[in-house]
Amino acid sequence: MAAIQIKTTSKVVPKCYAYTTPGVPAYDGWTKIRGTHGDSSLMLSTPVL
């Protein structure tokens, strides 16, 4: 019988990015800063409400 292997750790490369919301008057002049701890391409393709 094959041994069960559990991967308990993985390498994480945090990334930071900033964006503005020019279409939202309440946030006029604001720069929002966010960070990721996983796949940033997934975060960037997900709309922020």
Backbone as CSV, one residue per row, in Angstrom:
resi,resn,N_x,N_y,N_z,CA_x,CA_y,CA_z,C_x,C_y,C_z
1,MET,0.839,-1.174,0.000,0.000,0.000,0.000,0.893,1.248,0.000
2,ALA,0.538,2.223,-0.829,1.320,3.452,-0.949,1.096,4.345,0.265
3,ALA,2.152,5.017,0.673,2.062,5.928,1.811,1.349,7.209,1.410
4,ILE,0.564,7.744,2.315,-0.123,9.013,2.076,0.842,10.145,2.375
5,GLN,0.954,11.084,1.420,1.832,12.230,1.612,0.973,13.490,1.664
6,ILE,1.174,14.263,2.707,0.433,15.507,2.886,1.411,16.665,2.810
7,LYS,1.127,17.602,1.910,1.969,18.792,1.772,1.426,19.852,2.728
8,THR,2.176,20.144,3.774,1.691,21.062,4.802,2.168,22.495,4.625
9,THR,3.125,22.722,3.779,3.622,24.083,3.561,3.786,24.341,2.078
10,SER,3.751,25.596,1.740,4.034,26.001,0.361,4.686,27.376,0.401
11,LYS,5.464,27.679,-0.604,6.147,28.960,-0.680,5.123,30.040,-1.035
12,VAL,5.160,31.123,-0.296,4.246,32.239,-0.528,5.069,33.479,-0.828
13,VAL,4.710,34.160,-1.911,5.384,35.404,-2.278,4.337,36.518,-2.242
14,PRO,4.302,37.287,-1.159,3.311,38.362,-1.064,3.540,39.436,-2.131
15,LYS,2.462,40.000,-2.605,2.543,41.063,-3.595,1.615,42.193,-3.158
16,CYS,2.015,43.416,-3.435,1.197,44.591,-3.138,0.858,45.298,-4.436
17,TYR,-0.324,45.877,-4.488,-0.690,46.673,-5.650,-1.610,47.798,-5.210
18,ALA,-1.709,48.822,-6.043,-2.544,49.983,-5.736,-3.421,50.297,-6.937
19,TYR,-4.579,50.883,-6.652,-5.487,51.244,-7.731,-6.343,52.433,-7.298
20,THR,-6.949,53.089,-8.270,-7.867,54.187,-8.001,-9.233,53.826,-8.555
21,THR,-10.250,54.523,-8.087,-11.615,54.291,-8.574,-12.175,55.623,-9.076
22,PRO,-11.777,56.048,-10.277,-12.212,57.355,-10.781,-13.721,57.451,-11.007
23,GLY,-14.420,56.326,-11.146,-15.864,56.356,-11.376,-16.682,56.451,-10.100
24,VAL,-16.026,56.520,-8.947,-16.742,56.587,-7.662,-16.429,57.932,-7.005
25,PRO,-17.359,58.879,-7.084,-17.101,60.225,-6.547,-16.753,60.226,-5.055
26,ALA,-17.287,59.307,-4.289,-17.013,59.267,-2.851,-15.538,58.998,-2.565
27,TYR,-14.841,58.374,-3.496,-13.425,58.045,-3.306,-12.512,58.883,-4.196
28,ASP,-12.969,60.061,-4.596,-12.182,60.932,-5.466,-10.864,61.306,-4.784
29,GLY,-9.750,61.036,-5.449,-8.434,61.361,-4.926,-7.811,60.271,-4.065
30,TRP,-8.532,59.202,-3.821,-8.008,58.110,-3.000,-7.197,57.134,-3.851
31,THR,-6.173,56.581,-3.279,-5.444,55.467,-3.873,-5.565,54.298,-2.904
32,LYS,-6.149,53.220,-3.368,-6.345,52.052,-2.507,-5.158,51.113,-2.676
33,ILE,-4.693,50.585,-1.581,-3.545,49.679,-1.589,-4.001,48.342,-1.032
34,ARG,-3.706,47.280,-1.764,-4.073,45.937,-1.329,-2.864,45.028,-1.412
35,GLY,-2.977,43.929,-0.754,-1.908,42.944,-0.780,-2.474,41.559,-1.017
36,THR,-1.647,40.690,-1.495,-2.053,39.313,-1.720,-1.093,38.396,-0.992
37,HIS,-1.542,37.209,-0.737,-0.665,36.200,-0.169,-0.714,34.924,-0.999
38,GLY,-1.360,34.996,-2.131,-1.473,33.830,-2.998,-1.240,34.225,-4.438
39,ASP,-2.095,33.758,-5.323,-1.972,34.010,-6.759,-2.538,35.394,-7.081
40,SER,-1.678,36.367,-7.342,-2.141,37.730,-7.581,-2.895,37.848,-8.904
41,SER,-2.641,36.981,-9.871,-3.377,37.066,-11.132,-4.869,36.801,-10.892
42,LEU,-5.186,35.936,-9.929,-6.563,35.682,-9.578,-7.172,36.922,-8.933
43,MET,-6.441,37.567,-8.040,-6.939,38.772,-7.374,-7.159,39.908,-8.366
44,LEU,-6.260,40.069,-9.310,-6.383,41.169,-10.269,-7.513,40.947,-11.251
45,SER,-7.916,39.702,-11.489,-8.996,39.439,-12.418,-10.351,39.449,-11.722
46,THR,-10.366,39.566,-10.388,-11.606,39.591,-9.619,-12.000,41.034,-9.367
47,PRO,-13.245,41.416,-9.742,-13.654,42.805,-9.534,-13.725,43.153,-8.054
48,VAL,-13.370,44.382,-7.739,-13.416,44.876,-6.371,-14.636,45.770,-6.264
49,LEU,-15.490,45.495,-5.314,-16.714,46.292,-5.134,-16.484,47.414,-4.167
